[in-house]
C-alpha cells in the first residue's frame, strides 16, 4: 500500500475539517450577530491554529493506529487510554448517522428520484463502507479530489461574490455584541478533526516532514475557505433564509443550489470516511492486543480492518433504522456524539500537558482546555448518563482485568 504524502494527507484533513459546517456555520453566525461574525471567525480560527498545532505535534509522537489514545495511556495510565479510545468510538457510533442524514437531506431534490433522505443516507452508508474496505490509498485519493474540488469552488464563488460587492467594509469589533459568546461556542465545531490525524501516523511517508507540511497546508486552506465564505455571506441581506448557495450564484448561476448540495454531501462523506477509518483502525489494533474481541482484528494488519468496518457499518445501519422509525431523536445523537468527542479531546489535551512543557504550550493548552470544558457544560442529561456509563464500564473492565492477572493496582 502506498503511504500518505503531503497532498494525500492534506486532502484527508481538509475535507473533514471543513465538513458540512462550511455550509451551515457562516449563515448561522451571520443570522445571530450580523457583521460582527467575521471577528468571531477570526478568533475561532486562531484557536483552531493552536488546536491543530497541539495535535500535529502529538501525531509526531505516536506511530500507532490508536493515535492520541496511545499517548494518553502512556502519560496518564492504561485505563485512561482505554477511556480515550472508547470516547472516540462512542463519538463515531452516535455521530455517523447524523452525518449520513445530513448528506441525505442536502442531496439535491431534483436528483433524489423521489426517495426520502433516510434512503439516501442508507445509500451513502453503503458507499462509505465500500470505500473503507477498498483501503486507505483509495480513501485518501478520493478525499484529496473531493476536498480540492470543494475548496476551489467555494473559494472561487466567495471571491466572485466579494468582487461584485461595492462599499463592503469590516465593522469595528464590539465585544458587547449580544450572543457573541454562544456564537463562538457554535463556531468552535469548525475546527474539530485534528485529533484523529494521529490514527493515520503509521501510514505516512516520512512523518517528521510530511505531517507538519500537510498540517500547514490543511490549516491554511481551511482558514482561507472559512474566512472567504464567511465574508461573502456577510454581503447578503441578513435574513433567516441566507445560504452559502446564494454566494455561489454569481459564479455558477442557476445550478448553484444543486451543486452546493452535492458539495455538502461530498464534505459529509469525507468527514465520515476520516473518522470512521480512524476508529476502525484503532478497534482492530485493540482487538489484536487482546483488549477487544479478537475477531474484530482478524486479517492482515496491513489490510483494511474488514471486521471492524462491517461491524461499525452495521451499527450505523441499525441506528439509522431506529431514527427512521422515530425511536431515536437526531438531536440526541448529535449532542451525545459531541460529549464523547469532547471527552476524547480533553484527555488528549491533558496528556499533551505532561508532554509539551514550555510556557507557550502550557498557555495554549490552558486556553483550549477551558474552551472544551465550557462546551462540555452544554451537554444534555441523557448524553451525560451514557458518558458516565461508558466511563464506569471502562474503569470496571480495567480493574477486573488487572485482578484476573493478579495485579489489582494501577498507575
C-alpha positions in Angstrom: 0.0 0.0 0.0 1.3 3.4 -0.9 2.0 5.7 2.0 0.3 9.1 2.5 2.3 12.1 1.2 1.8 15.8 1.9 -1.0 16.1 -0.6 -3.0 13.0 0.2 -2.7 13.5 3.9 -3.7 17.2 3.4 -6.7 16.1 1.4 -7.6 13.7 4.2 -7.5 16.6 6.6 -9.2 19.5 4.7 -12.5 17.8 3.7 -13.4 16.5 7.2 -12.5 19.7 9.0 -14.4 21.9 6.6 -17.2 19.3 6.8 -20.9 20.3 6.4 -20.1 23.1 8.8 -18.8 25.2 5.9 -22.4 25.2 4.6 -24.2 25.9 7.8 -22.0 27.8 10.2 -21.4 31.0 8.2 -25.1 31.7 7.7 -25.9 30.8 11.3 -23.2 33.1 12.7 -24.4 35.9 10.4 -28.0 35.5 11.4 -27.0 35.6 15.1 -24.6 38.5 15.3 -24.6 40.2 11.9 -21.3 41.6 10.5 -19.6 41.0 13.9 -19.5 37.4 12.8 -16.2 37.9 11.0 -14.5 38.8 14.2 -15.9 35.7 15.8 -14.5 33.7 12.8 -11.0 35.3 13.2 -11.0 34.5 16.9 -12.1 30.9 16.5 -9.7 30.2 13.6 -6.8 31.5 15.7 -7.9 29.0 18.4 -8.1 26.4 15.6 -4.5 27.1 14.7 -3.4 26.4 18.2 -5.6 23.2 18.4 -4.0 22.0 15.1 -0.5 22.7 16.4 -1.1 20.7 19.5 -2.4 17.6 17.7 0.1 17.8 14.9 2.8 17.7 17.5 1.1 14.8 19.2 0.9 13.0 15.9 4.7 13.1 15.6 5.0 11.3 18.9 2.9 8.3 18.1 3.2 5.6 15.5 0.1 3.6 16.5 -3.3 3.0 14.9 -4.7 4.0 18.4 -3.4 7.5 17.7 -3.6 10.0 20.6 -5.2 7.3 22.9 -1.8 5.6 22.9 -0.2 8.8 24.3 -3.0 9.1 26.9 -2.2 5.6 28.0 1.5 6.3 28.2 1.2 9.6 30.1 -1.9 9.0 32.3 -2.2 5.3 32.6 -3.7 2.4 30.6 -7.3 2.8 31.9 -7.4 6.4 30.6 -6.0 5.3 27.3 -8.9 2.8 27.0 -11.3 5.5 28.0 -10.0 7.9 25.3 -10.4 5.1 22.8 -14.0 4.3 23.9 -14.9 8.0 23.8 -13.7 8.4 20.2 -15.6 5.2 19.3 -18.7 6.5 21.0 -18.4 9.8 19.2 -18.4 7.9 15.8 -21.1 5.4 16.8 -23.5 8.2 17.7 -22.2 10.8 15.2 -22.1 8.7 12.0 -25.9 8.7 11.5 -26.4 12.4 11.8 -23.7 13.0 9.2 -25.4 10.4 6.9 -28.8 12.0 7.4 -27.4 15.5 6.8 -26.0 14.2 3.5 -29.4 12.7 2.6 -31.2 15.9 3.3 -28.7 18.0 1.4 -28.8 15.8 -1.7 -30.5 17.9 -4.4 -34.2 17.3 -4.6 -34.1 17.3 -8.4 -31.7 14.4 -8.2 -33.5 12.5 -5.4 -35.8 10.3 -7.6 -38.5 10.9 -5.1 -36.7 8.9 -2.4 -36.7 10.3 1.2 -33.4 11.5 2.8 -33.2 8.4 5.0 -32.9 6.2 1.9 -30.1 8.3 0.5 -28.5 8.2 3.9 -28.5 4.3 3.7 -27.0 4.5 0.1 -24.2 6.8 1.4 -23.5 4.4 4.3 -23.1 1.5 1.8 -20.8 3.7 -0.3 -18.7 4.7 2.7 -18.3 1.1 3.8 -17.3 0.1 0.3 -14.7 2.8 0.1 -13.2 1.9 3.5 -13.0 -1.7 2.5 -11.1 -0.6 -0.6 -8.3 0.7 1.6 -6.7 3.9 2.8 -5.0 4.7 -0.5 -8.4 4.8 -2.3 -9.9 6.8 0.6 -7.1 9.3 0.6 -7.2 9.9 -3.1 -10.9 10.4 -3.1 -10.7 12.7 -0.2 -8.0 14.7 -2.0 -10.1 15.1 -5.1 -13.3 15.9 -3.2 -11.6 18.4 -0.8 -9.7 20.1 -3.5 -12.7 20.5 -5.8 -14.9 21.7 -2.9 -12.3 24.2 -1.6 -11.6 25.6 -5.0 -15.3 26.1 -5.9 -16.2 27.6 -2.5 -13.2 29.9 -2.6 -13.9 31.0 -6.2 -17.6 31.5 -5.6 -16.9 33.6 -2.5 -14.2 35.7 -4.2 -16.5 36.4 -7.2 -19.3 37.5 -4.8 -16.9 39.8 -2.9 -15.6 41.4 -6.1 -19.1 42.2 -7.2 -20.0 43.9 -3.9 -19.4 47.6 -3.7 -18.8 49.5 -0.5 -18.1 46.4 1.7 -16.0 47.1 4.8 -15.2 45.4 8.0 -17.1 46.6 11.1 -15.4 47.7 14.3 -15.1 44.9 16.8 -17.7 45.0 19.5 -17.2 42.7 22.5 -20.6 43.7 23.9 -22.4 42.1 21.0 -25.4 40.0 22.3 -25.0 36.3 21.6 -21.2 36.7 20.9 -20.3 34.0 23.4 -22.8 31.4 22.2 -21.8 32.1 18.6 -18.1 31.5 19.5 -19.1 28.1 21.1 -21.1 27.3 17.9 -18.2 28.1 15.6 -15.8 26.0 17.7 -17.1 23.0 15.8 -15.5 24.4 12.7 -12.0 23.4 13.9 -12.5 19.8 15.2 -10.9 16.9 13.4 -7.2 17.4 14.0 -7.2 14.9 16.9 -7.7 11.9 14.6 -4.8 12.7 12.3 -2.6 10.7 14.7 -4.6 7.5 13.9 -3.0 7.5 10.4 0.5 8.2 11.5 1.8 4.7 10.7 0.7 5.2 7.0 2.5 8.5 6.5 5.7 8.6 4.4 8.5 10.4 6.3 6.1 11.7 9.0 8.6 14.2 10.5 8.4 16.3 7.3 5.0 15.2 5.8 2.8 15.7 8.9 3.8 19.3 9.6 3.7 20.2 5.9 0.2 18.6 5.5 -0.9 20.3 8.7 0.2 23.8 7.4 -1.4 23.2 4.0 -4.6 21.9 5.7 -4.8 24.8 8.2 -4.1 27.4 5.5 -6.8 26.0 3.1 -9.4 25.5 5.9 -8.9 29.0 7.3 -8.9 30.7 3.9 -12.1 29.0 2.8 -13.9 29.6 6.0 -13.0 33.3 6.0 -13.8 33.9 2.4 -17.2 32.1 2.7 -18.0 34.0 5.9 -17.2 37.4 4.3 -19.2 36.5 1.2 -22.2 35.5 3.3 -22.0 38.9 5.1 -22.5 40.7 1.8 -26.0 39.2 1.6 -29.1 40.7 3.2 -29.3 39.5 6.9 -32.3 37.1 6.9 -33.0 33.7 8.4 -33.0 32.3 4.8 -29.4 33.4 3.9 -27.4 30.4 2.5 -23.9 29.7 1.2 -25.6 28.6 -2.1 -26.5 32.3 -2.6 -22.8 33.3 -2.6 -22.2 30.8 -5.5 -24.9 32.2 -7.8 -22.6 34.9 -9.4 -20.1 32.1 -10.4 -22.4 29.1 -11.1 -25.8 30.7 -11.9 -29.0 28.6 -11.7 -27.1 25.4 -10.8 -25.6 26.9 -7.7 -28.2 25.4 -5.2 -27.9 21.9 -6.6 -24.1 22.0 -6.9 -23.8 23.4 -3.3 -25.9 20.4 -2.1 -23.6 18.0 -3.9 -20.5 19.7 -2.4 -22.1 19.4 1.1 -22.7 15.7 0.5 -19.0 15.3 -0.5 -17.9 17.1 2.6 -20.1 14.8 4.8 -18.7 11.7 3.1 -15.0 12.8 3.6 -15.8 13.5 7.3 -17.4 10.1 7.7 -14.5 8.3 6.0 -11.8 10.0 8.1 -13.4 9.5 11.5 -14.8 6.0 10.8 -11.5 5.0 9.2 -9.6 6.2 12.3 -11.9 4.3 14.7 -11.9 1.1 12.8 -8.1 1.1 12.6 -8.0 1.7 16.3 -10.6 -1.0 17.0 -8.6 -3.6 15.0 -5.4 -2.8 16.9 -7.1 -3.0 20.2 -8.5 -6.4 19.2 -5.1 -7.7 18.1 -3.7 -6.6 21.5 -6.5 -8.6 23.3 -8.4 -5.5 24.6 -11.4 -6.2 22.4 -12.8 -9.5 20.9 -10.1 -10.8 18.6 -12.4 -11.3 15.6 -12.6 -7.5 15.3 -8.9 -7.6 14.4 -9.0 -10.6 12.0 -6.9 -10.4 8.9 -3.6 -9.0 7.9 -2.6 -5.8 9.8 -1.6 -4.2 6.5 -5.1 -4.7 5.0 -8.3 -2.7 5.8 -9.8 -4.0 9.1 -12.9 -5.6 7.4 -14.5 -7.0 10.5 -14.3 -3.6 12.3 -15.5 -1.7 9.3 -18.5 -4.0 8.8 -19.4 -4.0 12.5 -19.4 -0.3 12.7 -21.3 -0.1 9.4 -23.9 -2.5 10.7 -24.2 -0.5 14.0 -24.9 2.7 11.9 -27.5 0.9 9.8 -29.4 -0.2 13.0 -29.3 3.3 14.4 -30.5 4.7 11.0 -33.4 2.3 11.2 -34.2 3.5 14.7 -34.2 7.1 13.6 -36.4 6.3 10.6 -38.9 4.6 13.0 -38.9 7.6 15.3 -37.3 5.6 18.2 -34.2 7.8 18.4 -34.1 11.6 18.2 -31.4 13.1 15.9 -30.7 15.9 18.3 -29.9 13.4 21.0 -27.4 11.6 18.7 -25.6 14.8 17.9 -25.4 16.0 21.5 -24.2 12.6 22.7 -21.6 12.3 20.0 -20.4 15.8 20.9 -19.9 14.8 24.5 -17.9 11.7 23.6 -15.8 13.7 21.2 -15.1 16.3 23.9 -14.1 13.6 26.4 -11.6 12.2 23.9 -10.2 15.6 23.0 -9.9 16.7 26.6 -7.9 13.6 27.6 -5.6 14.3 24.6 -5.1 17.8 25.8 -4.4 16.6 29.4 -1.8 14.1 28.0 -0.3 16.9 26.0 0.1 18.9 29.2 2.7 16.4 30.5 4.5 16.2 27.2 4.6 19.8 26.0 6.2 21.6 28.9 7.2 25.0 27.6 5.4 28.1 28.8 4.0 28.8 25.3 2.5 25.3 25.0 1.1 25.5 28.6 -0.7 28.7 27.8 -2.2 27.3 24.6 -3.3 24.1 26.3 -4.9 26.0 29.2 -7.0 28.1 26.8 -8.0 25.0 24.8 -8.9 23.0 27.9 -11.0 25.9 29.3 -12.9 26.2 25.9 -13.6 22.5 25.8 -14.8 22.5 29.4 -17.2 25.3 28.5 -18.6 23.2 25.7 -18.9 20.1 27.9 -21.3 22.1 30.2 -23.7 22.4 27.2 -24.3 18.6 27.1 -27.8 17.1 27.6 -28.6 14.9 30.7 -29.3 11.7 28.8 -26.0 12.1 26.9 -24.2 12.6 30.3 -25.8 9.3 31.6 -24.3 7.4 28.6 -20.9 9.1 29.1 -20.9 8.2 32.8 -21.9 4.6 31.9 -19.1 4.2 29.4 -16.6 5.8 31.8 -17.7 3.5 34.7 -17.7 0.4 32.5 -14.2 1.2 31.1 -12.8 1.6 34.6 -14.6 -1.5 35.9 -13.4 -3.6 33.0 -9.8 -2.4 33.6 -9.9 -3.2 37.3 -11.4 -6.7 36.7 -8.8 -7.4 34.1 -5.9 -6.4 36.4 -7.3 -8.6 39.2 -7.5 -11.6 36.8 -3.8 -11.0 36.1 -3.1 -10.9 39.8 -2.3 -7.2 39.9 -5.2 -5.1 41.1 -3.2 -1.9 41.1 -3.0 0.8 38.5 -1.0 3.8 37.8 
